[in-house]
Amino acid sequence: MLILASASPRRRDLLKQAGFEFEILPADVPEELHPGELPLPYVLRLAREKAEAVAASPQLQTIAGRHGDPPVILGADTTVVAPGGEILAKPESDADAARMLRLLSGATHQVITGIALLAGDYADVAAEVTHVTMLTMSDAEIAAYIATGEPDGKAGAYAIQGRAGRWIRRIHGCYFNVVGLPLALTASMIEGIEVRQNMARQRSAIAS
């Protein structure tokens, strides 16, 4: 059984789109940047912390009791890195969202998602990086976009699958990564764990 350690509707919809069956147990982990922490270690740490938080939750034990194999827990975290290297998490205010969008306007930035999978004693972590080039946004366009409410709760203060798509000139890499979950990477990691679980069952059957 796959467990999504996130309440993100975008990650939920992407997993459904890819045909995965799963349950949702959101992780309550502070998304705070440690002093001097770089973007890649930051998203990998948070993804793993989210998966570990769900692995230690009492609710997981109830789910685990219904399945023979250890549940596969999927933790993920996405961040946007401005052209100057600043990590842009979720905006704290409209003014913060405007500041972020001005940094991204007319330039190329990175979107990085960290993925962590836990299944019993087995863990796997990886990350996806996508480069996104935006058209120049005027102050009026930025203000009108913020007024829609779409930047709220979005890393980098925009949603590529929403109205912000009109300013996306080019992407290099995985589109779904920018939405919030790199599907090809996630699927290959899940398949790898399933292979390990199948091999473990076969060994157990032979031993018995």
C-alpha positions in Angstrom: 0.0 0.0 0.0 1.3 3.4 -1.0 0.9 6.2 1.6 1.2 9.9 0.5 2.7 11.9 3.3 1.2 15.2 2.0 -2.1 17.0 1.9 -1.2 18.7 -1.4 -4.1 18.4 -3.9 -1.6 18.7 -6.7 0.4 15.6 -5.6 -2.8 13.7 -5.0 -4.1 14.5 -8.5 -0.8 13.6 -10.1 -0.6 10.2 -8.4 -4.2 9.5 -9.4 -3.4 10.6 -13.0 -0.5 8.1 -13.1 -2.8 5.3 -11.9 -1.5 4.8 -8.4 -3.8 3.6 -5.6 -2.9 5.2 -2.3 -4.0 6.6 1.0 -3.2 10.0 2.4 -1.6 10.7 5.8 -0.4 14.3 5.8 2.9 14.9 7.7 3.2 17.8 10.1 6.8 18.9 9.6 8.0 22.5 9.8 9.4 23.6 6.4 12.1 25.7 7.9 15.4 26.3 6.2 18.5 25.6 8.3 21.3 28.2 8.4 23.5 27.8 5.3 21.4 24.9 3.9 21.5 24.6 0.1 18.4 23.9 -2.0 19.1 20.2 -2.8 19.9 19.1 0.7 16.9 21.2 1.9 14.3 19.4 -0.2 15.8 16.0 0.4 15.8 16.6 4.2 12.2 17.7 4.3 11.0 14.9 2.0 12.6 12.4 4.3 11.4 14.1 7.5 7.8 14.0 6.2 8.0 10.3 5.3 9.6 9.5 8.7 6.9 11.5 10.6 4.2 9.4 8.9 6.1 6.2 9.6 6.1 7.0 13.3 2.4 8.0 13.4 -0.2 5.7 15.2 -2.5 6.0 12.1 0.0 4.1 10.0 -0.2 1.1 12.3 -3.9 0.8 11.5 -3.2 0.8 7.8 -0.2 -1.5 8.1 -2.4 -4.1 9.8 -4.5 -4.4 6.7 -1.6 -5.3 4.4 1.1 -8.0 4.4 4.0 -5.8 3.2 5.2 -2.7 5.0 3.4 0.4 3.6 5.4 2.4 1.2 5.5 6.0 2.4 6.0 8.8 -0.1 7.3 12.1 1.2 8.0 15.0 -1.1 9.0 18.7 -0.9 9.2 21.2 -3.7 11.0 24.5 -3.7 11.9 27.2 -6.2 15.4 28.6 -6.5 15.6 32.2 -7.8 18.2 33.1 -10.4 20.4 34.6 -7.7 20.2 31.3 -5.7 17.6 32.4 -3.1 15.3 29.6 -2.0 11.7 30.7 -2.5 9.3 28.8 -0.3 5.6 29.6 0.1 5.0 33.4 0.3 4.2 34.8 3.7 2.2 37.7 2.4 1.0 39.4 -0.8 4.1 41.7 -0.6 6.3 38.6 -0.3 4.6 37.0 -3.3 5.2 40.2 -5.3 8.9 40.2 -4.3 9.3 36.6 -5.5 7.6 37.1 -8.8 9.8 40.1 -9.5 12.8 37.9 -8.9 11.5 35.3 -11.4 10.2 37.7 -14.0 12.1 37.7 -17.3 14.6 35.1 -16.1 15.3 31.4 -15.7 14.9 29.7 -12.3 15.1 26.2 -10.9 12.3 24.0 -9.4 13.6 21.2 -7.2 11.6 18.4 -5.7 13.0 16.0 -3.2 11.4 12.5 -3.0 11.7 10.1 -0.1 10.3 6.5 0.0 10.2 4.5 3.2 9.2 0.8 3.4 10.1 -0.9 6.7 13.9 -0.6 7.0 14.4 0.4 3.4 14.7 4.0 2.3 15.3 5.7 -1.0 15.8 9.4 -1.7 16.3 11.3 -4.9 15.6 14.7 -6.5 14.4 16.2 -9.8 15.5 19.6 -11.1 13.6 21.5 -13.8 14.6 24.9 -15.3 11.8 27.3 -16.0 12.0 30.5 -18.0 9.4 33.2 -17.4 8.4 36.1 -19.5 8.8 39.6 -18.0 5.8 40.5 -15.8 4.7 44.0 -15.3 3.9 45.3 -11.8 0.3 45.5 -12.9 0.3 41.9 -14.0 2.0 40.8 -10.8 -0.6 42.6 -8.7 -3.5 41.2 -10.7 -2.1 37.7 -10.5 -1.7 38.0 -6.7 -5.3 39.2 -6.4 -6.5 35.9 -7.8 -5.2 34.1 -4.7 -3.4 31.5 -6.8 0.1 32.3 -5.4 -1.0 31.4 -1.9 0.6 28.3 -0.6 2.8 27.9 -3.7 6.6 27.7 -3.6 7.8 30.6 -5.7 4.4 32.2 -5.5 3.1 30.7 -8.8 1.3 27.7 -10.2 2.5 26.6 -13.6 -0.7 24.6 -14.2 -2.8 27.7 -13.4 -3.0 31.2 -14.6 0.8 31.6 -14.3 1.1 29.4 -17.4 0.7 32.4 -19.6 4.1 33.7 -18.5 6.0 30.4 -18.8 8.1 30.8 -22.0 10.1 27.5 -21.7 10.8 24.6 -19.4 13.8 22.3 -19.5 13.1 19.1 -17.7 10.0 17.5 -16.1 6.8 19.6 -16.2 5.2 17.5 -13.5 8.1 18.4 -11.2 7.1 22.0 -11.4 3.5 21.1 -10.6 4.8 19.3 -7.4 5.7 15.7 -8.1 8.1 14.3 -10.8 6.0 11.4 -12.0 8.6 9.4 -13.9 11.1 9.6 -11.1 8.5 8.7 -8.5 7.1 5.8 -10.4 10.6 4.3 -11.0 11.4 4.6 -7.2 8.1 2.9 -6.3 8.7 0.1 -8.8 12.1 -0.4 -7.3 10.6 -0.9 -3.8 8.0 -3.2 -5.2 10.7 -5.4 -6.8 12.5 -5.6 -3.5 9.3 -6.6 -1.7 8.5 -9.3 -4.3 12.0 -10.7 -3.9 11.7 -10.7 -0.1 8.4 -12.6 -0.4 10.0 -15.2 -2.7 12.9 -15.7 -0.3 10.5 -16.1 2.6 8.4 -18.7 0.6 11.6 -20.6 -0.2 12.8 -20.5 3.4 9.5 -21.8 4.7 
